[in-house]
Amino acid sequence: MKSSLSLSSNLMIDDEEHRPEYRYLPGDYVGAIYPRLADVRVAKDELTHRQLIELKQYLVCVYCKRPCAGTCEIGRGKRRVQ
């Protein structure tokens, strides 16, 4: 059986070379622990690609007012804002 499941380690190396430590946390936790990084304008330069995906999943959409990660019809451009 084929699966797209993947595992990633939850361990963090603690030395000066591997800091800042938020690079090793899931993106949604980074937004909760470090509020300045919850701003997408800052996060795109500071977080990894995977962390950005995790963070955006929980951001509230400006169109539908829910955490849709841009998957709502308006966010995808299929419907116009009224």
C-alpha positions in Angstrom: 0.0 0.0 0.0 1.4 3.4 -1.0 1.1 6.4 1.4 2.2 10.0 1.5 2.7 9.8 5.3 6.1 11.1 6.4 7.8 11.4 9.7 9.9 14.2 11.0 12.0 14.4 14.2 10.8 16.5 17.1 14.3 16.9 18.5 16.3 20.1 18.7 20.0 20.5 18.7 21.0 23.0 21.4 24.2 24.9 20.5 25.0 28.3 19.1 25.3 27.1 15.5 21.7 25.8 15.5 20.0 28.9 16.9 17.4 30.5 16.6 15.5 27.6 18.1 12.1 28.6 16.6 13.4 27.1 13.3 12.8 23.7 14.8 9.2 24.2 16.0 6.0 23.6 14.0 4.8 26.8 12.3 1.5 27.0 14.2 3.4 26.9 17.6 5.9 29.5 16.4 3.0 31.9 15.8 1.6 31.2 19.3 5.0 31.5 21.1 6.6 34.3 19.1 3.7 36.7 18.1 6.0 38.9 16.0 6.6 35.9 13.7 2.8 35.4 13.2 2.9 38.4 10.8 3.3 36.8 7.4 5.4 39.7 6.2 8.0 38.9 8.9 7.5 35.1 8.8 8.3 34.7 5.1 11.9 35.8 5.8 12.3 34.1 9.1 10.5 30.7 8.9 11.1 27.6 6.7 8.8 26.8 3.9 7.2 24.0 5.9 6.6 26.3 8.9 5.0 28.9 6.7 2.5 26.2 5.4 1.7 25.2 9.0 1.3 28.8 10.1 -1.0 29.8 7.2 -3.3 26.9 8.0 -4.4 28.6 11.2 -4.5 32.3 10.0 -8.0 33.8 9.7 -8.9 34.5 6.1 -9.8 38.2 5.4 -12.5 37.1 3.0 -14.4 34.3 4.7 -13.4 35.1 8.3 -12.3 31.5 9.0 -9.0 29.7 9.1 -9.2 28.4 5.5 -5.5 28.8 4.4 -6.8 30.4 1.2 -8.9 27.5 0.1 -12.3 29.3 0.2 -13.9 30.3 -3.1 -13.1 34.0 -2.7 -9.4 33.2 -1.7 -9.0 31.1 -4.8 -10.5 33.9 -7.0 -13.6 31.8 -8.0 -16.1 34.3 -6.4 -16.0 38.0 -6.2 -16.1 40.0 -2.9 -19.4 41.9 -2.6 
